[in-house]
Amino acid sequence: MKKLLLIALIAFIATGTFAQKKSKVKLDLTNALVIGQMDKTEDRYSLEINTTELLNSRGVKAIPSLNVMKLGGDAMILASDSIADLMKAKGIDTYVLVSVRGFDRKFKVSGIKDNLETALGQSSLFGLYREDIVSISFEFKFFRAGELVYSDMIKCGNIGDRETVIKRFRKKVGKRILKKWKKK
């Protein structure tokens, strides 16, 4: 009886793991408007500029939202039809929201299917760095036509200061762009 239960448990875990891997859709990212969801301006700037540089260096046309809206402006403007038309004119059809999910390695990708307006209305509770942390999790949400098409989580560990966070972020995001996000 115990062996049967153990076999059933292993089969259940294996099936769940394969189902998760199969259900992930390839993003085929070719262009993006990068939106950092951070309360501090310097943190938002750091995330947007670093993500934009990484995308551009890997062949993805990207611009930061700081180039589209005024500094300190309400992010909800990015969901407006006028901004959507402006982005289409520039050849941008994908919006990437980048935020800090928390300071723990146990976070999983959110299963919530928010639209762009709802996601822009959410605020970030965390900054880019906090004393006495050793890991940080970044969440990336990709939207097309105002609807969520893909989400991803990047976890950076072994951090000790703000510069290390940025260094690890650049390393991990750079690899992720080529492996999962970019069209080959």
N, CA, C and O atoms as a DFTB+ gen file, in Angstrom:
736 C
 N C O
     1  1       0.821      -1.191       0.000
     2  2       0.000       0.000       0.000
     3  2       0.870       1.262       0.000
     4  3       0.583       2.232      -0.702
     5  1       1.941       1.226       0.806
     6  2       2.837       2.374       0.886
     7  2       3.550       2.600      -0.445
     8  3       3.755       3.738      -0.867
     9  1       3.923       1.501      -1.099
    10  2       4.600       1.618      -2.391
    11  2       3.664       2.220      -3.433
    12  3       4.082       3.053      -4.237
    13  1       2.416       1.805      -3.422
    14  2       1.432       2.332      -4.356
    15  2       1.215       3.828      -4.139
    16  3       1.122       4.595      -5.097
    17  1       1.138       4.224      -2.898
    18  2       0.982       5.638      -2.561
    19  2       2.202       6.439      -3.007
    20  3       2.057       7.546      -3.525
    21  1       3.385       5.899      -2.815
    22  2       4.619       6.559      -3.223
    23  2       4.687       6.700      -4.738
    24  3       5.081       7.751      -5.243
    25  1       4.309       5.662      -5.465
    26  2       4.301       5.704      -6.928
    27  2       3.286       6.736      -7.422
    28  3       3.570       7.491      -8.352
    29  1       2.123       6.769      -6.809
    30  2       1.100       7.744      -7.192
    31  2       1.584       9.172      -6.942
    32  3       1.345      10.064      -7.757
    33  1       2.254       9.382      -5.831
    34  2       2.780      10.704      -5.504
    35  2       3.842      11.136      -6.505
    36  3       3.834      12.281      -6.957
    37  1       4.747      10.246      -6.852
    38  2       5.794      10.567      -7.830
    39  2       5.177      10.861      -9.198
    40  3       5.590      11.803      -9.875
    41  1       4.206      10.073      -9.600
    42  2       3.534      10.303     -10.885
    43  2       2.815      11.647     -10.887
    44  3       2.839      12.366     -11.886
    45  1       2.178      11.985      -9.776
    46  2       1.475      13.267      -9.667
    47  2       2.442      14.437      -9.789
    48  3       2.166      15.401     -10.503
    49  1       3.570      14.356      -9.097
    50  2       4.569      15.426      -9.146
    51  2       5.160      15.538     -10.544
    52  3       5.309      16.646     -11.061
    53  1       5.494      14.428     -11.157
    54  2       6.070      14.442     -12.505
    55  2       5.081      15.006     -13.516
    56  3       5.462      15.801     -14.376
    57  1       3.826      14.608     -13.424
    58  2       2.805      15.110     -14.344
    59  2       2.626      16.606     -14.176
    60  3       2.510      17.328     -15.166
    61  1       2.600      17.077     -12.961
    62  2       2.458      18.513     -12.702
    63  2       3.629      19.298     -13.242
    64  3       3.448      20.384     -13.793
    65  1       4.837      18.760     -13.089
    66  2       6.024      19.440     -13.587
    67  2       6.003      19.517     -15.102
    68  3       6.280      20.574     -15.669
    69  1       5.675      18.404     -15.777
    70  2       5.639      18.430     -17.232
    71  2       4.522      19.317     -17.751
    72  3       4.686      20.004     -18.759
    73  1       3.397      19.304     -17.072
    74  2       2.276      20.144     -17.503
    75  2       2.653      21.617     -17.404
    76  3       2.281      22.407     -18.271
    77  1       3.382      21.995     -16.365
    78  2       3.801      23.387     -16.233
    79  2       4.766      23.765     -17.340
    80  3       4.674      24.858     -17.898
    81  1       5.687      22.876     -17.662
    82  2       6.660      23.191     -18.700
    83  2       5.998      23.282     -20.063
    84  3       6.351      24.159     -20.851
    85  1       5.058      22.412     -20.364
    86  2       4.387      22.423     -21.655
    87  2       3.458      23.620     -21.813
    88  3       3.290      24.128     -22.921
    89  1       2.849      24.080     -20.712
    90  2       1.855      25.130     -20.816
    91  2       2.470      26.514     -21.030
    92  3       1.755      27.458     -21.365
    93  1       3.781      26.645     -20.843
    94  2       4.421      27.933     -21.045
    95  2       4.500      28.231     -22.539
    96  3       4.997      27.422     -23.322
    97  1       4.013      29.378     -22.910
    98  2       3.993      29.807     -24.293
    99  2       5.257      30.614     -24.562
   100  3       5.682      31.393     -23.710
   101  1       5.854      30.442     -25.717
   102  2       7.015      31.248     -26.079
   103  2       6.535      32.646     -26.422
   104  3       5.540      32.811     -27.127
   105  1       7.227      33.631     -25.933
   106  2       6.794      35.013     -26.052
   107  2       7.061      35.611     -27.424
   108  3       6.235      36.381     -27.916
   109  1       8.177      35.289     -28.060
   110  2       8.565      35.868     -29.354
   111  2       8.598      37.387     -29.302
   112  3       7.947      38.053     -30.107
   113  1       9.340      37.927     -28.374
   114  2       9.434      39.368     -28.166
   115  2      10.289      40.012     -29.251
   116  3      11.429      39.604     -29.470
   117  1       9.743      41.011     -29.926
   118  2      10.487      41.758     -30.947
   119  2      10.565      43.243     -30.615
   120  3      11.451      43.943     -31.103
   121  1       9.632      43.729     -29.781
   122  2       9.619      45.145     -29.407
   123  2       8.952      45.286     -28.045
   124  3       8.185      44.420     -27.623
   125  1       9.259      46.410     -27.352
   126  2       8.683      46.561     -26.015
   127  2       8.769      47.999     -25.520
   128  3       9.730      48.718     -25.795
   129  1       7.737      48.395     -24.784
   130  2       7.759      49.601     -23.970
   131  2       7.971      49.105     -22.548
   132  3       7.137      48.371     -22.019
   133  1       9.076      49.495     -21.923
   134  2       9.444      49.002     -20.596
   135  2       8.918      49.954     -19.536
   136  3       9.214      51.149     -19.560
   137  1       8.132      49.418     -18.600
   138  2       7.516      50.209     -17.541
   139  2       7.961      49.643     -16.194
   140  3       7.638      48.506     -15.850
   141  1       8.699      50.444     -15.442
   142  2       9.122      50.047     -14.108
   143  2       8.065      50.463     -13.099
   144  3       7.668      51.628     -13.059
   145  1       7.611      49.530     -12.292
   146  2       6.604      49.830     -11.271
   147  2       7.289      49.953      -9.921
   148  3       7.295      49.016      -9.122
   149  1       7.857      51.105      -9.686
   150  2       8.575      51.366      -8.451
   151  2       8.132      52.719      -7.907
   152  3       7.807      53.628      -8.670
   153  1       8.123      52.845      -6.582
   154  2       7.753      54.109      -5.964
   155  2       8.867      55.140      -6.057
   156  3       8.607      56.313      -6.324
   157  1      10.105      54.713      -5.839
   158  2      11.242      55.635      -5.908
   159  2      11.633      55.864      -7.363
   160  3      11.764      54.918      -8.139
   161  1      11.816      57.121      -7.719
   162  2      12.155      57.482      -9.087
   163  2      13.471      56.857      -9.528
   164  3      13.572      56.367     -10.653
   165  1      14.489      56.866      -8.654
   166  2      15.793      56.315      -9.038
   167  2      15.724      54.803      -9.250
   168  3      16.435      54.272     -10.104
   169  1      14.885      54.104      -8.491
   170  2      14.718      52.662      -8.693
   171  2      14.000      52.384     -10.014
   172  3      14.381      51.484     -10.763
   173  1      12.984      53.149     -10.282
   174  2      12.234      52.995     -11.535
   175  2      13.149      53.257     -12.727
   176  3      13.155      52.501     -13.698
   177  1      13.917      54.333     -12.639
   178  2      14.845      54.683     -13.702
   179  2      15.849      53.547     -13.920
   180  3      16.105      53.155     -15.059
   181  1      16.413      53.023     -12.838
   182  2      17.399      51.941     -12.942
   183  2      16.818      50.705     -13.620
   184  3      17.448      50.128     -14.507
   185  1      15.625      50.298     -13.207
   186  2      15.008      49.108     -13.809
   187  2      14.683      49.330     -15.284
   188  3      14.975      48.478     -16.123
   189  1      14.085      50.462     -15.596
   190  2      13.691      50.718     -16.985
   191  2      14.891      50.830     -17.907
   192  3      14.904      50.226     -18.980
   193  1      15.897      51.592     -17.508
   194  2      17.060      51.791     -18.368
   195  2      17.840      50.490     -18.544
   196  3      18.231      50.156     -19.662
   197  1      18.069      49.757     -17.463
   198  2      18.802      48.490     -17.580
   199  2      18.050      47.472     -18.417
   200  3      18.655      46.791     -19.245
   201  1      16.756      47.356     -18.222
   202  2      15.964      46.410     -19.023
   203  2      15.958      46.819     -20.490
   204  3      16.096      45.973     -21.373
   205  1      15.799      48.110     -20.751
   206  2      15.799      48.610     -22.133
   207  2      17.143      48.350     -22.809
   208  3      17.182      47.897     -23.953
   209  1      18.248      48.633     -22.109
   210  2      19.574      48.379     -22.680
   211  2      19.771      46.899     -22.996
   212  3      20.296      46.547     -24.053
   213  1      19.348      46.039     -22.077
   214  2      19.498      44.601     -22.295
   215  2      18.682      44.133     -23.496
   216  3      19.171      43.352     -24.312
   217  1      17.456      44.602     -23.606
   218  2      16.614      44.220     -24.744
   219  2      17.206      44.722     -26.056
   220  3      17.299      43.964     -27.022
   221  1      17.607      45.991     -26.101
   222  2      18.177      46.557     -27.327
   223  2      19.460      45.836     -27.743
   224  3      19.674      45.593     -28.930
   225  1      20.311      45.495     -26.779
   226  2      21.575      44.827     -27.110
   227  2      21.360      43.403     -27.619
   228  3      22.265      42.815     -28.211
   229  1      20.192      42.857     -27.398
   230  2      19.881      41.506     -27.877
   231  2      18.900      41.514     -29.048
   232  3      18.271      40.498     -29.342
   233  1      18.773      42.645     -29.705
   234  2      17.990      42.728     -30.934
   235  2      16.506      42.968     -30.761
   236  3      15.747      42.799     -31.715
   237  1      16.067      43.358     -29.573
   238  2      14.655      43.667     -29.341
   239  2      14.516      45.185     -29.277
   240  3      15.168      45.832     -28.458
   241  1      13.686      45.746     -30.119
   242  2      13.465      47.188     -30.117
   243  2      12.708      47.558     -28.837
   244  3      11.589      47.095     -28.620
   245  1      13.320      48.391     -27.996
   246  2      12.702      48.732     -26.714
   247  2      12.937      50.203     -26.378
   248  3      13.967      50.782     -26.721
   249  1      11.942      50.794     -25.691
   250  2      12.080      52.159     -25.177
   251  2      11.525      52.185     -23.752
   252  3      10.570      51.470     -23.447
   253  1      12.112      52.998     -22.883
   254  2      11.595      53.099     -21.513
   255  2      10.378      54.016     -21.469
   256  3      10.251      54.933     -22.280
   257  1       9.490      53.762     -20.523
   258  2       8.297      54.609     -20.399
   259  2       8.663      56.026     -19.999
   260  3       7.870      56.946     -20.201
   261  1       9.844      56.221     -19.437
   262  2      10.301      57.561     -19.074
   263  2      10.434      58.458     -20.305
   264  3      10.393      59.682     -20.181
   265  1      10.593      57.867     -21.486
   266  2      10.652      58.638     -22.721
   267  2       9.264      58.982     -23.258
   268  3       9.137      59.801     -24.169
   269  1       8.233      58.367     -22.704
   270  2       6.871      58.550     -23.204
   271  2       6.052      59.468     -22.308
   272  3       5.248      60.264     -22.794
   273  1       6.257      59.356     -21.004
   274  2       5.469      60.167     -20.076
   275  2       6.377      61.055     -19.232
   276  3       7.583      60.826     -19.142
   277  1       5.789      62.055     -18.626
   278  2       6.537      62.997     -17.804
   279  2       7.014      62.330     -16.525
   280  3       6.364      61.426     -15.999
   281  1       8.163      62.789     -16.031
   282  2       8.709      62.289     -14.788
   283  2       7.727      62.559     -13.658
   284  3       7.289      63.695     -13.480
   285  1       7.379      61.541     -12.901
   286  2       6.423      61.681     -11.809
   287  2       4.982      61.603     -12.267
   288  3       4.070      61.748     -11.453
   289  1       4.754      61.376     -13.562
   290  2       3.396      61.276     -14.096
   291  2       2.726      59.978     -13.700
   292  3       3.389      59.021     -13.300
   293  1       1.419      59.951     -13.813
   294  2       0.634      58.768     -13.480
   295  2       0.807      57.711     -14.565
   296  3       0.605      57.989     -15.747
   297  1       1.179      56.504     -14.165
   298  2       1.412      55.416     -15.110
   299  2       0.137      55.008     -15.845
   300  3       0.214      54.391     -16.907
   301  1      -1.018      55.337     -15.306
   302  2      -2.286      54.971     -15.953
   303  2      -2.417      55.581     -17.350
   304  3      -3.157      55.061     -18.185
   305  1      -1.713      56.665     -17.604
   306  2      -1.754      57.304     -18.928
   307  2      -1.248      56.348     -20.011
   308  3      -1.624      56.467     -21.177
   309  1      -0.392      55.399     -19.617
   310  2       0.165      54.463     -20.586
   311  2      -0.883      53.489     -21.123
   312  3      -0.657      52.853     -22.153
   313  1      -2.007      53.362     -20.452
   314  2      -3.089      52.487     -20.917
   315  2      -4.070      53.222     -21.823
   316  3      -5.014      52.617     -22.331
   317  1      -3.858      54.516     -22.031
   318  2      -4.797      55.308     -22.838
   319  2      -4.662      54.990     -24.328
   320  3      -3.631      54.496     -24.784
   321  1      -5.713      55.282     -25.063
   322  2      -5.720      55.036     -26.502
   323  2      -4.708      55.905     -27.234
   324  3      -4.100      55.461     -28.209
   325  1      -4.519      57.143     -26.773
   326  2      -3.574      58.040     -27.444
   327  2      -2.140      57.520     -27.331
   328  3      -1.380      57.606     -28.295
   329  1      -1.763      56.984     -26.176
   330  2      -0.424      56.408     -26.008
   331  2      -0.306      55.123     -26.827
   332  3       0.736      54.861     -27.429
   333  1      -1.373      54.321     -26.850
   334  2      -1.358      53.087     -27.646
   335  2      -1.148      53.408     -29.123
   336  3      -0.393      52.717     -29.807
   337  1      -1.812      54.455     -29.619
   338  2      -1.635      54.863     -31.018
   339  2      -0.218      55.367     -31.273
   340  3       0.368      55.079     -32.316
   341  1       0.328      56.114     -30.323
   342  2       1.699      56.617     -30.429
   343  2       2.693      55.457     -30.464
   344  3       3.648      55.476     -31.241
   345  1       2.467      54.453     -29.625
   346  2       3.358      53.287     -29.586
   347  2       3.271      52.486     -30.882
   348  3       4.288      52.012     -31.387
   349  1       2.065      52.334     -31.420
   350  2       1.904      51.625     -32.691
   351  2       2.645      52.340     -33.809
   352  3       3.251      51.703     -34.671
   353  1       2.595      53.678     -33.790
   354  2       3.303      54.467     -34.801
   355  2       4.819      54.258     -34.694
   356  3       5.531      54.324     -35.696
   357  1       5.298      54.010     -33.492
   358  2       6.727      53.763     -33.275
   359  2       7.091      52.290     -33.455
   360  3       8.260      51.926     -33.322
   361  1       6.117      51.446     -33.752
   362  2       6.372      50.016     -33.956
   363  2       6.417      49.203     -32.679
   364  3       7.028      48.135     -32.647
   365  1       5.779      49.693     -31.625
   366  2       5.765      48.997     -30.335
   367  2       4.367      48.439     -30.086
   368  3       3.389      49.187     -30.085
   369  1       4.271      47.117     -29.872
   370  2       2.970      46.523     -29.570
   371  2       2.964      45.752     -28.253
   372  3       1.925      45.225     -27.856
   373  1       4.107      45.676     -27.569
   374  2       4.214      44.933     -26.319
   375  2       4.622      45.869     -25.189
   376  3       5.563      46.650     -25.330
   377  1       3.913      45.786     -24.075
   378  2       4.250      46.550     -22.873
   379  2       4.812      45.564     -21.858
   380  3       4.223      44.508     -21.625
   381  1       5.957      45.905     -21.247
   382  2       6.594      45.055     -20.249
   383  2       6.574      45.782     -18.918
   384  3       7.191      46.839     -18.783
   385  1       5.877      45.235     -17.935
   386  2       5.863      45.799     -16.590
   387  2       6.879      45.049     -15.750
   388  3       6.838      43.822     -15.659
   389  1       7.798      45.796     -15.132
   390  2       8.844      45.220     -14.293
   391  2       8.625      45.711     -12.875
   392  3       8.490      46.913     -12.644
   393  1       8.590      44.788     -11.925
   394  2       8.410      45.186     -10.528
   395  2       9.148      44.221      -9.608
   396  3       9.510      43.113     -10.004
   397  1       9.363      44.661      -8.381
   398  2       9.948      43.800      -7.366
   399  2       8.800      43.069      -6.692
   400  3       7.886      43.693      -6.152
   401  1       8.851      41.760      -6.727
   402  2       7.796      40.951      -6.125
   403  2       8.023      40.780      -4.628
   404  3       7.073      40.670      -3.853
   405  1       9.306      40.760      -4.230
   406  2       9.622      40.615      -2.818
   407  2      11.063      40.210      -2.616
   408  3      11.832      40.097      -3.571
   409  1      11.424      39.992      -1.359
   410  2      12.793      39.662      -1.017
   411  2      12.909      38.228      -0.524
   412  3      13.498      37.962       0.523
   413  1      12.351      37.329      -1.277
   414  2      12.367      35.925      -0.931
   415  2      12.476      35.126      -2.220
   416  3      11.964      35.554      -3.255
   417  1      13.116      34.002      -2.177
   418  2      13.291      33.184      -3.378
   419  2      12.114      32.240      -3.613
   420  3      12.119      31.492      -4.591
   421  1      11.115      32.257      -2.747
   422  2      10.012      31.305      -2.842
   423  2       8.844      31.807      -3.678
   424  3       7.868      31.078      -3.855
   425  1       8.911      33.019      -4.194
   426  2       7.798      33.557      -4.960
   427  2       7.643      32.822      -6.281
   428  3       8.624      32.415      -6.904
   429  1       6.418      32.665      -6.689
   430  2       6.083      32.045      -7.963
   431  2       5.433      33.102      -8.858
   432  3       4.997      34.148      -8.376
   433  1       5.371      32.824     -10.153
   434  2       4.722      33.722     -11.093
   435  2       3.248      33.812     -10.740
   436  3       2.595      32.798     -10.490
   437  1       2.737      35.013     -10.722
   438  2       1.334      35.234     -10.395
   439  2       0.445      34.643     -11.480
   440  3       0.712      34.824     -12.668
   441  1      -0.597      33.946     -11.086
   442  2      -1.521      33.350     -12.040
   443  2      -2.675      34.272     -12.397
   444  3      -3.579      33.878     -13.134
   445  1      -2.653      35.486     -11.884
   446  2      -3.743      36.436     -12.111
   447  2      -3.643      37.001     -13.521
   448  3      -2.578      37.459     -13.936
   449  1      -4.740      36.970     -14.249
   450  2      -4.791      37.458     -15.628
   451  2      -5.339      38.888     -15.677
   452  3      -6.424      39.123     -16.210
   453  1      -4.592      39.832     -15.124
   454  2      -5.005      41.233     -15.155
   455  2      -4.871      41.802     -16.557
   456  3      -4.083      41.315     -17.367
   457  1      -5.652      42.838     -16.832
   458  2      -5.419      43.578     -18.056
   459  2      -4.408      44.680     -17.759
   460  3      -4.032      44.871     -16.602
   461  1      -3.966      45.403     -18.774
   462  2      -2.920      46.409     -18.606
   463  2      -3.331      47.510     -17.640
   464  3      -2.530      47.925     -16.802
   465  1      -4.547      47.981     -17.743
   466  2      -5.008      49.067     -16.875
   467  2      -4.996      48.654     -15.400
   468  3      -4.564      49.426     -14.544
   469  1      -5.457      47.473     -15.110
   470  2      -5.456      46.974     -13.731
   471  2      -4.026      46.818     -13.215
   472  3      -3.721      47.205     -12.086
   473  1      -3.159      46.254     -14.039
   474  2      -1.766      46.046     -13.632
   475  2      -1.051      47.381     -13.391
   476  3      -0.251      47.492     -12.462
   477  1      -1.331      48.387     -14.214
   478  2      -0.715      49.703     -14.020
   479  2      -1.215      50.375     -12.753
   480  3      -0.508      51.197     -12.170
   481  1      -2.415      50.040     -12.319
   482  2      -2.990      50.625     -11.115
   483  2      -2.420      50.047      -9.832
   484  3      -2.593      50.622      -8.758
   485  1      -1.746      48.923      -9.937
   486  2      -1.154      48.304      -8.752
   487  2       0.156      49.000      -8.426
   488  3       0.907      49.392      -9.320
   489  1       0.418      49.147      -7.138
   490  2       1.665      49.795      -6.745
   491  2       2.648      48.758      -6.232
   492  3       2.278      47.632      -5.898
   493  1       3.887      49.158      -6.178
   494  2       4.935      48.280      -5.675
   495  2       5.169      48.562      -4.198
   496  3       5.275      49.719      -3.790
   497  1       5.247      47.529      -3.415
   498  2       5.469      47.684      -1.985
   499  2       6.953      47.716      -1.634
   500  3       7.318      48.077      -0.515
   501  1       7.805      47.343      -2.577
   502  2       9.213      47.147      -2.282
   503  2      10.090      48.056      -3.126
   504  3       9.728      48.442      -4.237
   505  1      11.247      48.388      -2.577
   506  2      12.265      49.127      -3.304
   507  2      13.235      48.149      -3.947
   508  3      13.091      46.932      -3.831
   509  1      14.215      48.704      -4.620
   510  2      15.188      47.879      -5.320
   511  2      16.178      47.212      -4.362
   512  3      16.740      46.162      -4.672
   513  1      16.381      47.817      -3.222
   514  2      17.295      47.237      -2.244
   515  2      16.840      47.585      -0.835
   516  3      16.302      48.664      -0.585
   517  1      17.065      46.657       0.072
   518  2      16.769      46.861       1.485
   519  2      17.905      46.225       2.291
   520  3      18.453      45.196       1.896
   521  1      18.248      46.837       3.410
   522  2      19.304      46.299       4.272
   523  2      18.945      44.888       4.735
   524  3      17.773      44.559       4.916
   525  1      19.955      44.080       4.920
   526  2      19.831      42.729       5.473
   527  2      19.018      41.762       4.619
   528  3      18.395      40.842       5.150
   529  1      19.019      41.960       3.304
   530  2      18.378      40.985       2.424
   531  2      19.462      40.239       1.657
   532  3      20.556      40.766       1.451
   533  1      19.166      39.037       1.245
   534  2      20.135      38.261       0.482
   535  2      19.600      37.841      -0.879
   536  3      20.357      37.341      -1.712
   537  1      18.301      38.037      -1.119
   538  2      17.742      37.707      -2.424
   539  2      16.589      38.652      -2.744
   540  3      16.001      39.271      -1.856
   541  1      16.284      38.746      -4.039
   542  2      15.200      39.598      -4.505
   543  2      14.562      38.927      -5.711
   544  3      15.250      38.301      -6.517
   545  1      13.244      39.060      -5.835
   546  2      12.507      38.473      -6.958
   547  2      11.871      39.583      -7.779
   548  3      11.175      40.444      -7.241
   549  1      12.114      39.558      -9.086
   550  2      11.541      40.518     -10.020
   551  2      10.459      39.833     -10.833
   552  3      10.634      38.700     -11.281
   553  1       9.339      40.519     -11.025
   554  2       8.263      39.977     -11.843
   555  2       8.161      40.783     -13.123
   556  3       8.201      42.013     -13.103
   557  1       8.031      40.074     -14.235
   558  2       7.873      40.684     -15.546
   559  2       6.519      40.261     -16.094
   560  3       6.209      39.070     -16.151
   561  1       5.713      41.236     -16.496
   562  2       4.423      40.950     -17.115
   563  2       4.414      41.583     -18.501
   564  3       4.739      42.760     -18.657
   565  1       4.043      40.797     -19.502
   566  2       4.041      41.235     -20.892
   567  2       2.600      41.362     -21.377
   568  3       1.810      40.428     -21.245
   569  1       2.265      42.511     -21.935
   570  2       0.909      42.789     -22.402
   571  2       0.922      43.129     -23.887
   572  3       1.809      43.833     -24.372
   573  1      -0.075      42.618     -24.596
   574  2      -0.315      42.993     -25.996
   575  2      -1.803      43.275     -26.130
   576  3      -2.636      42.506     -25.650
   577  1      -2.126      44.365     -26.773
   578  2      -3.522      44.795     -26.948
   579  2      -4.229      44.895     -25.598
   580  3      -5.421      44.609     -25.487
   581  1      -3.487      45.300     -24.584
   582  2      -4.063      45.510     -23.255
   583  2      -4.286      44.258     -22.433
   584  3      -4.780      44.344     -21.309
   585  1      -3.933      43.087     -22.967
   586  2      -4.151      41.820     -22.256
   587  2      -2.825      41.137     -21.943
   588  3      -1.876      41.213     -22.724
   589  1      -2.769      40.473     -20.801
   590  2      -1.582      39.750     -20.377
   591  2      -1.352      38.547     -21.290
   592  3      -2.247      37.722     -21.475
   593  1      -0.142      38.450     -21.863
   594  2       0.174      37.328     -22.738
   595  2       1.253      36.418     -22.151
   596  3       1.384      35.263     -22.557
   597  1       2.026      36.944     -21.192
   598  2       3.124      36.151     -20.633
   599  2       3.579      36.806     -19.337
   600  3       3.551      38.031     -19.217
   601  1       3.990      36.013     -18.380
   602  2       4.588      36.559     -17.164
   603  2       5.754      35.674     -16.762
   604  3       5.772      34.476     -17.042
   605  1       6.720      36.280     -16.106
   606  2       7.926      35.564     -15.750
   607  2       8.475      36.126     -14.439
   608  3       8.201      37.271     -14.077
   609  1       9.242      35.316     -13.745
   610  2       9.842      35.712     -12.474
   611  2      11.339      35.453     -12.565
   612  3      11.770      34.386     -13.004
   613  1      12.119      36.428     -12.151
   614  2      13.567      36.269     -12.101
   615  2      14.011      36.503     -10.669
   616  3      13.698      37.525     -10.059
   617  1      14.741      35.539     -10.151
   618  2      15.194      35.603      -8.757
   619  2      16.700      35.807      -8.733
   620  3      17.445      35.071      -9.381
   621  1      17.139      36.799      -7.990
   622  2      18.562      37.096      -7.852
   623  2      18.955      36.880      -6.399
   624  3      18.340      37.443      -5.493
   625  1      19.957      36.080      -6.182
   626  2      20.406      35.791      -4.830
   627  2      21.806      36.302      -4.570
   628  3      22.473      36.824      -5.464
   629  1      22.235      36.144      -3.342
   630  2      23.579      36.508      -2.923
   631  2      23.877      37.990      -3.180
   632  3      24.899      38.340      -3.770
   633  1      22.969      38.843      -2.728
   634  2      23.147      40.275      -2.926
   635  2      23.479      40.939      -1.590
   636  3      23.039      40.487      -0.533
   637  1      24.256      42.011      -1.653
   638  2      24.655      42.690      -0.432
   639  2      24.473      44.191      -0.478
   640  3      24.470      44.856       0.557
   641  1      24.319      44.730      -1.692
   642  2      24.097      46.168      -1.836
   643  2      23.347      46.438      -3.136
   644  3      23.092      45.522      -3.918
   645  1      22.997      47.701      -3.359
   646  2      22.194      48.070      -4.521
   647  2      22.918      47.759      -5.841
   648  3      22.286      47.329      -6.806
   649  1      24.221      47.973      -5.884
   650  2      24.999      47.713      -7.099
   651  2      25.000      46.228      -7.447
   652  3      24.963      45.860      -8.621
   653  1      25.043      45.382      -6.431
   654  2      25.003      43.938      -6.661
   655  2      23.647      43.514      -7.200
   656  3      23.563      42.618      -8.040
   657  1      22.583      44.153      -6.722
   658  2      21.244      43.860      -7.237
   659  2      21.208      44.143      -8.739
   660  3      20.739      43.311      -9.515
   661  1      21.700      45.313      -9.151
   662  2      21.695      45.687     -10.566
   663  2      22.574      44.740     -11.375
   664  3      22.196      44.332     -12.474
   665  1      23.726      44.393     -10.850
   666  2      24.647      43.482     -11.548
   667  2      23.999      42.121     -11.781
   668  3      24.051      41.594     -12.892
   669  1      23.395      41.551     -10.752
   670  2      22.741      40.242     -10.876
   671  2      21.506      40.330     -11.778
   672  3      21.233      39.420     -12.561
   673  1      20.764      41.435     -11.659
   674  2      19.596      41.664     -12.513
   675  2      20.022      41.637     -13.980
   676  3      19.404      40.946     -14.790
   677  1      21.056      42.371     -14.323
   678  2      21.528      42.437     -15.714
   679  2      21.961      41.050     -16.213
   680  3      21.659      40.674     -17.346
   681  1      22.655      40.311     -15.378
   682  2      23.134      38.991     -15.785
   683  2      21.968      38.033     -16.039
   684  3      21.929      37.359     -17.069
   685  1      21.030      37.973     -15.112
   686  2      19.915      37.026     -15.231
   687  2      18.937      37.420     -16.336
   688  3      18.487      36.567     -17.101
   689  1      18.607      38.711     -16.422
   690  2      17.662      39.151     -17.454
   691  2      18.269      38.968     -18.843
   692  3      17.572      38.569     -19.776
   693  1      19.563      39.257     -18.983
   694  2      20.230      39.061     -20.272
   695  2      20.109      37.634     -20.777
   696  3      19.848      37.407     -21.958
   697  1      20.298      36.679     -19.887
   698  2      20.173      35.269     -20.268
   699  2      18.721      34.916     -20.586
   700  3      18.450      34.183     -21.538
   701  1      17.788      35.439     -19.788
   702  2      16.370      35.106     -19.965
   703  2      15.831      35.623     -21.295
   704  3      14.997      34.971     -21.924
   705  1      16.298      36.779     -21.720
   706  2      15.849      37.349     -22.995
   707  2      16.149      36.370     -24.117
   708  3      15.288      36.084     -24.948
   709  1      17.354      35.866     -24.138
   710  2      17.747      34.957     -25.223
   711  2      17.098      33.589     -25.117
   712  3      16.779      32.979     -26.137
   713  1      16.898      33.098     -23.902
   714  2      16.345      31.750     -23.728
   715  2      14.842      31.666     -23.893
   716  3      14.347      30.721     -24.508
   717  1      14.087      32.643     -23.352
   718  2      12.631      32.496     -23.292
   719  2      11.832      33.609     -23.948
   720  3      10.695      33.379     -24.359
   721  1      12.384      34.794     -24.058
   722  2      11.554      35.923     -24.479
   723  2      11.692      36.256     -25.957
   724  3      10.698      36.577     -26.608
   725  1      12.884      36.188     -26.489
   726  2      13.154      36.694     -27.833
   727  2      12.846      35.659     -28.907
   728  3      13.034      34.455     -28.728
   729  1      12.369      36.176     -30.017
   730  2      12.128      35.350     -31.191
   731  2      13.481      34.971     -31.778
   732  3      14.371      35.814     -31.886
   733  1      13.638      33.718     -32.154
   734  2      14.927      33.278     -32.702
   735  2      14.959      33.352     -34.190
   736  3      15.972      33.016     -34.803
